[in-house]
Amino acid sequence: ATNYNKYILGYTIFLDITARIMQKNDREINLPWYRSKNFDTFGPIGPEIVADIKDPHELKIELKINGKIKQSSNTKHMIFKIPKIIEYISNHLTLEPGDIIATGTPEGVGSIHPGDLIEASIEKIGTLRNMVILEETKDP
């Protein structure tokens, strides 16, 4: 795990979006949370991949909703450091070039609503901006 950087193309921002009401309903009837996290527009990623980050465990991270700071922390507070995450995952499945590993979020998770602007920032990577949009579904 000491040479973990040779396995990493780069770093970016990934927003793990969850439909909380659906997640709550599924939890109450003992179903997996898969569908509450996997709508077509969930999991935005970007704004770019940055390869030259010497220490990924010393970066300021922040999440704003409509300009208000909801999360503010530093990657030094990660429960599991990146080498440990890679080691653990690679012991249980085959990692392939292009695989994305999302490492989690600091405390401060909250609800979002249609019209909200989400801005996720990580020092040395940039800011990922997404507007929350509610799409009406049509019955086939």
ROLOZA-557569 format. One record per atom (N, C-alpha, C): residue number from 1; atom name; x, y, z. Coordinates in steps of 0.05 Angstrom, whole numbers, plus 5000, padded with zeros to 4 digits. Atoms other than C-alpha are relative to their C-alpha. Last residue first. Layout:
<atoms>
+-----+------+------+------+------+
|   n | atom |    x |    y |    z |
+-----+------+------+------+------+
| NUM |   CA |    X |    Y |    Z |
...
+-----+------+------+------+------+
</atoms>
This chain:
<atoms>
+-----+------+------+------+------+
|   n | atom |    x |    y |    z |
+-----+------+------+------+------+
| 140 |    N | 4997 | 5010 | 5027 |
| 140 |   CA | 4093 | 5088 | 4583 |
| 140 |    C | 4973 | 4995 | 4987 |
| 139 |    N | 5006 | 5028 | 5001 |
| 139 |   CA | 4078 | 5131 | 4645 |
| 139 |    C | 5001 | 4991 | 4970 |
| 138 |    N | 5024 | 5006 | 5015 |
| 138 |   CA | 4113 | 5197 | 4643 |
| 138 |    C | 4995 | 4970 | 4999 |
| 137 |    N | 4999 | 5026 | 5015 |
| 137 |   CA | 4163 | 5219 | 4694 |
| 137 |    C | 4973 | 4996 | 4987 |
| 136 |    N | 5026 | 5014 | 5000 |
| 136 |   CA | 4169 | 5292 | 4714 |
| 136 |    C | 5003 | 4974 | 4984 |
| 135 |    N | 5011 | 5008 | 5026 |
| 135 |   CA | 4241 | 5313 | 4724 |
| 135 |    C | 4974 | 4985 | 5004 |
| 134 |    N | 5020 | 5022 | 4997 |
| 134 |   CA | 4258 | 5350 | 4788 |
| 134 |    C | 4989 | 4995 | 4972 |
| 133 |    N | 5024 | 4998 | 5017 |
| 133 |   CA | 4321 | 5391 | 4778 |
| 133 |    C | 4982 | 4976 | 5004 |
| 132 |    N | 5018 | 5022 | 4996 |
| 132 |   CA | 4377 | 5403 | 4828 |
| 132 |    C | 4975 | 5005 | 4984 |
| 131 |    N | 5026 | 4990 | 4993 |
| 131 |   CA | 4429 | 5450 | 4798 |
| 131 |    C | 4982 | 4975 | 5004 |
| 130 |    N | 5023 | 5014 | 5012 |
| 130 |   CA | 4500 | 5423 | 4798 |
| 130 |    C | 4974 | 5013 | 5011 |
| 129 |    N | 5026 | 4986 | 4996 |
| 129 |   CA | 4567 | 5456 | 4809 |
| 129 |    C | 4978 | 4986 | 4986 |
| 128 |    N | 5021 | 5013 | 5016 |
| 128 |   CA | 4632 | 5417 | 4818 |
| 128 |    C | 4974 | 5013 | 5007 |
| 127 |    N | 5027 | 5000 | 4989 |
| 127 |   CA | 4687 | 5461 | 4846 |
| 127 |    C | 4982 | 4988 | 4979 |
| 126 |    N | 5019 | 4981 | 5011 |
| 126 |   CA | 4762 | 5454 | 4837 |
| 126 |    C | 4973 | 4998 | 5013 |
| 125 |    N | 5016 | 5013 | 5021 |
| 125 |   CA | 4814 | 5400 | 4845 |
| 125 |    C | 4981 | 5019 | 4987 |
| 124 |    N | 4983 | 5010 | 5022 |
| 124 |   CA | 4871 | 5432 | 4884 |
| 124 |    C | 4985 | 4985 | 4978 |
| 123 |    N | 4975 | 4985 | 5006 |
| 123 |   CA | 4826 | 5442 | 4945 |
| 123 |    C | 5017 | 4985 | 4980 |
| 122 |    N | 4976 | 5013 | 4988 |
| 122 |   CA | 4762 | 5402 | 4940 |
| 122 |    C | 5024 | 5016 | 4991 |
| 121 |    N | 4973 | 4991 | 5006 |
| 121 |   CA | 4696 | 5438 | 4926 |
| 121 |    C | 5021 | 4983 | 5015 |
| 120 |    N | 4981 | 5017 | 4985 |
| 120 |   CA | 4624 | 5415 | 4921 |
| 120 |    C | 5028 | 5008 | 4992 |
| 119 |    N | 4972 | 4994 | 5008 |
| 119 |   CA | 4574 | 5468 | 4899 |
| 119 |    C | 5018 | 4984 | 5018 |
| 118 |    N | 4981 | 5014 | 4984 |
| 118 |   CA | 4500 | 5447 | 4900 |
| 118 |    C | 5028 | 5007 | 4989 |
| 117 |    N | 4974 | 5001 | 5013 |
| 117 |   CA | 4450 | 5497 | 4872 |
| 117 |    C | 5019 | 4987 | 5020 |
| 116 |    N | 4976 | 4996 | 4984 |
| 116 |   CA | 4379 | 5483 | 4897 |
| 116 |    C | 5025 | 4999 | 4982 |
| 115 |    N | 4992 | 4972 | 5000 |
| 115 |   CA | 4322 | 5492 | 4848 |
| 115 |    C | 5025 | 5006 | 5016 |
| 114 |    N | 4999 | 4988 | 5027 |
| 114 |   CA | 4290 | 5425 | 4864 |
| 114 |    C | 5005 | 5030 | 5001 |
| 113 |    N | 5027 | 4997 | 5012 |
| 113 |   CA | 4306 | 5406 | 4936 |
| 113 |    C | 5003 | 5012 | 4972 |
| 112 |    N | 5000 | 4981 | 5022 |
| 112 |   CA | 4366 | 5381 | 4975 |
| 112 |    C | 4973 | 5000 | 4986 |
| 111 |    N | 5019 | 5003 | 5022 |
| 111 |   CA | 4368 | 5348 | 5043 |
| 111 |    C | 5005 | 5021 | 4978 |
| 110 |    N | 5026 | 4988 | 4997 |
| 110 |   CA | 4428 | 5345 | 5088 |
| 110 |    C | 4983 | 4996 | 4976 |
| 109 |    N | 5017 | 5008 | 5022 |
| 109 |   CA | 4494 | 5310 | 5101 |
| 109 |    C | 4972 | 5011 | 5005 |
| 108 |    N | 5014 | 4977 | 5009 |
| 108 |   CA | 4534 | 5349 | 5152 |
| 108 |    C | 4982 | 4994 | 4976 |
| 107 |    N | 5027 | 4997 | 4988 |
| 107 |   CA | 4587 | 5299 | 5170 |
| 107 |    C | 4988 | 5026 | 4990 |
| 106 |    N | 4999 | 4991 | 4972 |
| 106 |   CA | 4644 | 5289 | 5121 |
| 106 |    C | 4971 | 5003 | 5011 |
| 105 |    N | 5006 | 4972 | 4996 |
| 105 |   CA | 4633 | 5247 | 5058 |
| 105 |    C | 5003 | 5008 | 5029 |
| 104 |    N | 5018 | 4992 | 4978 |
| 104 |   CA | 4655 | 5181 | 5031 |
| 104 |    C | 4998 | 5030 | 5002 |
| 103 |    N | 4989 | 5005 | 4973 |
| 103 |   CA | 4714 | 5151 | 4992 |
| 103 |    C | 4982 | 5009 | 5023 |
| 102 |    N | 5011 | 4977 | 4985 |
| 102 |   CA | 4685 | 5142 | 4922 |
| 102 |    C | 5006 | 4994 | 5030 |
| 101 |    N | 5004 | 5006 | 4972 |
| 101 |   CA | 4729 | 5094 | 4883 |
| 101 |    C | 4991 | 5025 | 5014 |
| 100 |    N | 5002 | 4977 | 4983 |
| 100 |   CA | 4723 | 5099 | 4807 |
| 100 |    C | 4995 | 4990 | 5029 |
|  99 |    N | 5018 | 5003 | 4977 |
|  99 |   CA | 4747 | 5044 | 4762 |
|  99 |    C | 5001 | 5025 | 5017 |
|  98 |    N | 5025 | 4985 | 5003 |
|  98 |   CA | 4779 | 5069 | 4698 |
|  98 |    C | 4981 | 4996 | 5023 |
|  97 |    N | 4996 | 4972 | 5008 |
|  97 |   CA | 4835 | 5017 | 4697 |
|  97 |    C | 4973 | 5013 | 4994 |
|  96 |    N | 4992 | 4997 | 5028 |
|  96 |   CA | 4809 | 4954 | 4731 |
|  96 |    C | 5006 | 5030 | 4994 |
|  95 |    N | 5002 | 4973 | 5009 |
|  95 |   CA | 4804 | 4935 | 4804 |
|  95 |    C | 5011 | 5002 | 4972 |
|  94 |    N | 4979 | 4991 | 5018 |
|  94 |   CA | 4791 | 4862 | 4815 |
|  94 |    C | 4996 | 5029 | 4992 |
|  93 |    N | 5008 | 4999 | 5028 |
|  93 |   CA | 4749 | 4848 | 4876 |
|  93 |    C | 5023 | 5010 | 4983 |
|  92 |    N | 5027 | 5011 | 5003 |
|  92 |   CA | 4755 | 4832 | 4950 |
|  92 |    C | 4990 | 5000 | 4971 |
|  91 |    N | 5000 | 5027 | 4989 |
|  91 |   CA | 4829 | 4841 | 4965 |
|  91 |    C | 4973 | 4987 | 4996 |
|  90 |    N | 4986 | 5018 | 5018 |
|  90 |   CA | 4831 | 4900 | 4917 |
|  90 |    C | 5002 | 4972 | 5011 |
|  89 |    N | 5017 | 5006 | 5024 |
|  89 |   CA | 4777 | 4935 | 4957 |
|  89 |    C | 5014 | 4980 | 4982 |
|  88 |    N | 5024 | 5015 | 4992 |
|  88 |   CA | 4816 | 4930 | 5023 |
|  88 |    C | 4983 | 4992 | 4975 |
|  87 |    N | 4992 | 5026 | 4991 |
|  87 |   CA | 4883 | 4951 | 4994 |
|  87 |    C | 4975 | 4983 | 5006 |
|  86 |    N | 4991 | 5015 | 5024 |
|  86 |   CA | 4853 | 5009 | 4956 |
|  86 |    C | 5007 | 4972 | 5007 |
|  85 |    N | 5023 | 5004 | 5016 |
|  85 |   CA | 4816 | 5034 | 5018 |
|  85 |    C | 5007 | 4983 | 4975 |
|  84 |    N | 5016 | 5021 | 4987 |
|  84 |   CA | 4877 | 5025 | 5062 |
|  84 |    C | 4975 | 4993 | 4983 |
|  83 |    N | 4986 | 5026 | 5004 |
|  83 |   CA | 4921 | 5064 | 5013 |
|  83 |    C | 4984 | 4977 | 5013 |
|  82 |    N | 5001 | 5011 | 5027 |
|  82 |   CA | 4867 | 5119 | 5010 |
|  82 |    C | 5015 | 4974 | 4996 |
|  81 |    N | 4983 | 4986 | 5020 |
|  81 |   CA | 4861 | 5132 | 5084 |
|  81 |    C | 5000 | 4985 | 4974 |
|  80 |    N | 4981 | 5018 | 5012 |
|  80 |   CA | 4802 | 5105 | 5123 |
|  80 |    C | 5016 | 5015 | 4979 |
|  79 |    N | 4999 | 5023 | 4982 |
|  79 |   CA | 4764 | 5149 | 5172 |
|  79 |    C | 5020 | 4980 | 4989 |
|  78 |    N | 5012 | 5025 | 5011 |
|  78 |   CA | 4781 | 5211 | 5131 |
|  78 |    C | 5003 | 4977 | 5020 |
|  77 |    N | 5020 | 5012 | 4981 |
|  77 |   CA | 4797 | 5270 | 5177 |
|  77 |    C | 4987 | 4975 | 4989 |
|  76 |    N | 4984 | 5012 | 4979 |
|  76 |   CA | 4861 | 5289 | 5138 |
|  76 |    C | 4981 | 4986 | 5021 |
|  75 |    N | 4996 | 5028 | 5005 |
|  75 |   CA | 4814 | 5300 | 5079 |
|  75 |    C | 5017 | 4986 | 5021 |
|  74 |    N | 4974 | 5005 | 5013 |
|  74 |   CA | 4794 | 5366 | 5110 |
|  74 |    C | 5003 | 4970 | 4996 |
|  73 |    N | 4982 | 5018 | 4986 |
|  73 |   CA | 4727 | 5393 | 5132 |
|  73 |    C | 5026 | 4998 | 4985 |
|  72 |    N | 4974 | 4988 | 5002 |
|  72 |   CA | 4670 | 5440 | 5115 |
|  72 |    C | 5019 | 4982 | 5016 |
|  71 |    N | 4978 | 5018 | 4992 |
|  71 |   CA | 4600 | 5415 | 5101 |
|  71 |    C | 5026 | 5015 | 4996 |
|  70 |    N | 5013 | 5022 | 4986 |
|  70 |   CA | 4535 | 5455 | 5096 |
|  70 |    C | 5021 | 4980 | 5010 |
|  69 |    N | 4983 | 5023 | 4994 |
|  69 |   CA | 4564 | 5522 | 5075 |
|  69 |    C | 4985 | 4980 | 5017 |
|  68 |    N | 4996 | 5004 | 4971 |
|  68 |   CA | 4509 | 5567 | 5048 |
|  68 |    C | 5017 | 4975 | 5005 |
|  67 |    N | 4980 | 4981 | 4989 |
|  67 |   CA | 4515 | 5591 | 4976 |
|  67 |    C | 5005 | 4997 | 5030 |
|  66 |    N | 5009 | 4972 | 5003 |
|  66 |   CA | 4451 | 5557 | 4953 |
|  66 |    C | 5018 | 5020 | 5013 |
|  65 |    N | 5026 | 5002 | 5013 |
|  65 |   CA | 4477 | 5491 | 4980 |
|  65 |    C | 4989 | 5028 | 5000 |
|  64 |    N | 5019 | 4978 | 4996 |
|  64 |   CA | 4551 | 5492 | 4995 |
|  64 |    C | 4974 | 4993 | 4986 |
|  63 |    N | 5025 | 5003 | 5015 |
|  63 |   CA | 4598 | 5433 | 5005 |
|  63 |    C | 4982 | 5024 | 5007 |
|  62 |    N | 5023 | 4983 | 4992 |
|  62 |   CA | 4670 | 5441 | 5026 |
|  62 |    C | 4976 | 4994 | 4982 |
|  61 |    N | 5024 | 5007 | 5015 |
|  61 |   CA | 4735 | 5402 | 5026 |
|  61 |    C | 4976 | 5015 | 5011 |
|  60 |    N | 5025 | 4988 | 4990 |
|  60 |   CA | 4804 | 5426 | 5046 |
|  60 |    C | 4977 | 4991 | 4982 |
|  59 |    N | 5015 | 4982 | 5018 |
|  59 |   CA | 4859 | 5379 | 5025 |
|  59 |    C | 4975 | 5010 | 5014 |
|  58 |    N | 4997 | 4973 | 4988 |
|  58 |   CA | 4912 | 5344 | 5068 |
|  58 |    C | 4987 | 5021 | 4981 |
|  57 |    N | 5011 | 5001 | 4972 |
|  57 |   CA | 4902 | 5269 | 5058 |
|  57 |    C | 5004 | 5027 | 5014 |
|  56 |    N | 5029 | 4998 | 5001 |
|  56 |   CA | 4909 | 5272 | 4981 |
|  56 |    C | 4987 | 5001 | 5028 |
|  55 |    N | 5011 | 5011 | 4976 |
|  55 |   CA | 4983 | 5288 | 4990 |
|  55 |    C | 4970 | 5003 | 5000 |
|  54 |    N | 4980 | 5014 | 4985 |
|  54 |   CA | 5022 | 5298 | 4925 |
|  54 |    C | 4989 | 4986 | 5025 |
|  53 |    N | 5005 | 4993 | 4972 |
|  53 |   CA | 4964 | 5316 | 4881 |
|  53 |    C | 5019 | 4983 | 5017 |
|  52 |    N | 4977 | 4992 | 4985 |
|  52 |   CA | 4988 | 5316 | 4809 |
|  52 |    C | 4994 | 5010 | 5028 |
|  51 |    N | 4981 | 5022 | 4994 |
|  51 |   CA | 4936 | 5275 | 4773 |
|  51 |    C | 5021 | 5008 | 5020 |
|  50 |    N | 4975 | 4988 | 4994 |
|  50 |   CA | 4875 | 5321 | 4773 |
|  50 |    C | 5020 | 4979 | 5009 |
|  49 |    N | 4983 | 5019 | 4986 |
|  49 |   CA | 4813 | 5295 | 4739 |
|  49 |    C | 5027 | 5012 | 5003 |
|  48 |    N | 4978 | 5011 | 5016 |
|  48 |   CA | 4763 | 5349 | 4720 |
|  48 |    C | 5015 | 4979 | 5017 |
|  47 |    N | 5001 | 4989 | 5027 |
|  47 |   CA | 4698 | 5381 | 4743 |
|  47 |    C | 5023 | 4991 | 4982 |
|  46 |    N | 4985 | 4979 | 5014 |
|  46 |   CA | 4680 | 5327 | 4758 |
|  46 |    C | 5011 | 5020 | 5019 |
|  45 |    N | 4971 | 5002 | 4996 |
|  45 |   CA | 4629 | 5274 | 4776 |
|  45 |    C | 5014 | 5022 | 4984 |
|  44 |    N | 4984 | 4982 | 5017 |
|  44 |   CA | 4553 | 5274 | 4784 |
|  44 |    C | 5030 | 4999 | 5008 |
|  43 |    N | 4972 | 5006 | 5002 |
|  43 |   CA | 4528 | 5212 | 4820 |
|  43 |    C | 5015 | 5018 | 4981 |
|  42 |    N | 4986 | 5001 | 4975 |
|  42 |   CA | 4453 | 5215 | 4809 |
|  42 |    C | 5029 | 4993 | 4996 |
|  41 |    N | 4985 | 4975 | 4996 |
|  41 |   CA | 4426 | 5237 | 4741 |
|  41 |    C | 5015 | 5000 | 5027 |
|  40 |    N | 4982 | 4993 | 5022 |
|  40 |   CA | 4403 | 5168 | 4717 |
|  40 |    C | 5017 | 5025 | 5005 |
|  39 |    N | 5015 | 4988 | 5022 |
|  39 |   CA | 4376 | 5147 | 4784 |
|  39 |    C | 5019 | 5010 | 4979 |
|  38 |    N | 4992 | 5006 | 5028 |
|  38 |   CA | 4420 | 5101 | 4825 |
|  38 |    C | 4980 | 5009 | 4979 |
|  37 |    N | 4975 | 4987 | 5007 |
|  37 |   CA | 4423 | 5119 | 4898 |
|  37 |    C | 5007 | 4999 | 4971 |
|  36 |    N | 5001 | 4972 | 4990 |
|  36 |   CA | 4352 | 5105 | 4922 |
|  36 |    C | 5026 | 5015 | 4993 |
|  35 |    N | 5016 | 4983 | 5017 |
|  35 |   CA | 4349 | 5043 | 4877 |
|  35 |    C | 5000 | 5029 | 5009 |
|  34 |    N | 4990 | 4997 | 5027 |
|  34 |   CA | 4408 | 5009 | 4911 |
|  34 |    C | 4984 | 5020 | 4984 |
|  33 |    N | 5003 | 4972 | 5007 |
|  33 |   CA | 4386 | 5020 | 4983 |
|  33 |    C | 5007 | 5006 | 4971 |
|  32 |    N | 4975 | 4985 | 5004 |
|  32 |   CA | 4376 | 4946 | 4996 |
|  32 |    C | 4994 | 5028 | 4991 |
|  31 |    N | 4989 | 5002 | 5027 |
|  31 |   CA | 4307 | 4924 | 5020 |
|  31 |    C | 5026 | 5015 | 4998 |
|  30 |    N | 4976 | 5017 | 5002 |
|  30 |   CA | 4287 | 4910 | 5092 |
|  30 |    C | 5010 | 4995 | 4972 |
|  29 |    N | 5010 | 5026 | 5009 |
|  29 |   CA | 4216 | 4938 | 5089 |
|  29 |    C | 5024 | 4981 | 4993 |
|  28 |    N | 5022 | 5010 | 4983 |
|  28 |   CA | 4233 | 4998 | 5132 |
|  28 |    C | 4990 | 4973 | 4991 |
|  27 |    N | 4989 | 5010 | 4975 |
|  27 |   CA | 4300 | 5007 | 5096 |
|  27 |    C | 4979 | 4988 | 5018 |
|  26 |    N | 4986 | 5026 | 5005 |
|  26 |   CA | 4266 | 5011 | 5029 |
|  26 |    C | 5011 | 4988 | 5026 |
|  25 |    N | 5020 | 5020 | 5005 |
|  25 |   CA | 4219 | 5066 | 5054 |
|  25 |    C | 5012 | 4972 | 4995 |
|  24 |    N | 5014 | 5006 | 4974 |
|  24 |   CA | 4276 | 5105 | 5085 |
|  24 |    C | 4979 | 4978 | 4996 |
|  23 |    N | 4982 | 5015 | 4983 |
|  23 |   CA | 4317 | 5100 | 5021 |
|  23 |    C | 4987 | 4992 | 5026 |
|  22 |    N | 4999 | 5027 | 5011 |
|  22 |   CA | 4258 | 5122 | 4979 |
|  22 |    C | 5018 | 4982 | 5017 |
|  21 |    N | 5027 | 5012 | 4994 |
|  21 |   CA | 4248 | 5182 | 5024 |
|  21 |    C | 4999 | 4972 | 4990 |
|  20 |    N | 5003 | 5007 | 4971 |
|  20 |   CA | 4323 | 5197 | 5023 |
|  20 |    C | 4973 | 4987 | 5006 |
|  19 |    N | 5029 | 4994 | 4996 |
|  19 |   CA | 4332 | 5196 | 4947 |
|  19 |    C | 4993 | 4990 | 5028 |
|  18 |    N | 5018 | 5021 | 4991 |
|  18 |   CA | 4409 | 5194 | 4951 |
|  18 |    C | 4971 | 5011 | 5002 |
|  17 |    N | 5027 | 4990 | 4996 |
|  17 |   CA | 4463 | 5233 | 4914 |
|  17 |    C | 4981 | 4977 | 5008 |
|  16 |    N | 5017 | 5024 | 4995 |
|  16 |   CA | 4535 | 5211 | 4923 |
|  16 |    C | 4972 | 5010 | 5007 |
|  15 |    N | 5023 | 4995 | 4981 |
|  15 |   CA | 4570 | 5271 | 4893 |
|  15 |    C | 4982 | 4975 | 5001 |
|  14 |    N | 5023 | 5017 | 5006 |
|  14 |   CA | 4638 | 5253 | 4863 |
|  14 |    C | 4979 | 5006 | 5021 |
|  13 |    N | 5022 | 4998 | 4980 |
|  13 |   CA | 4696 | 5302 | 4860 |
|  13 |    C | 4977 | 4983 | 4990 |
|  12 |    N | 5021 | 4983 | 5009 |
|  12 |   CA | 4762 | 5287 | 4824 |
|  12 |    C | 4979 | 5002 | 5022 |
|  11 |    N | 5020 | 4995 | 4980 |
|  11 |   CA | 4829 | 5254 | 4837 |
|  11 |    C | 4979 | 5019 | 4988 |
|  10 |    N | 5004 | 4973 | 4989 |
|  10 |   CA | 4878 | 5223 | 4790 |
|  10 |    C | 4977 | 5001 | 5019 |
|   9 |    N | 4998 | 4982 | 5022 |
|   9 |   CA | 4902 | 5162 | 4751 |
|   9 |    C | 4998 | 5029 | 5010 |
|   8 |    N | 5020 | 4978 | 5001 |
|   8 |   CA | 4914 | 5124 | 4815 |
|   8 |    C | 5006 | 5018 | 4976 |
|   7 |    N | 5025 | 5012 | 5008 |
|   7 |   CA | 4950 | 5056 | 4816 |
|   7 |    C | 4978 | 5021 | 4996 |
|   6 |    N | 4996 | 5011 | 5027 |
|   6 |   CA | 5020 | 5086 | 4818 |
|   6 |    C | 4975 | 4987 | 4989 |
|   5 |    N | 5004 | 4980 | 5021 |
|   5 |   CA | 4997 | 5129 | 4876 |
|   5 |    C | 5004 | 4989 | 4972 |
|   4 |    N | 5028 | 4998 | 5010 |
|   4 |   CA | 4988 | 5068 | 4921 |
|   4 |    C | 4997 | 5019 | 4977 |
|   3 |    N | 4998 | 4989 | 5027 |
|   3 |   CA | 5063 | 5055 | 4928 |
|   3 |    C | 4972 | 5004 | 4987 |
|   2 |    N | 4983 | 4977 | 4999 |
|   2 |   CA | 5061 | 5046 | 5004 |
|   2 |    C | 5002 | 5013 | 4972 |
|   1 |    N | 5016 | 4976 | 5000 |
|   1 |   CA | 5000 | 5000 | 5000 |
|   1 |    C | 5017 | 5025 | 5000 |
+-----+------+------+------+------+
</atoms>
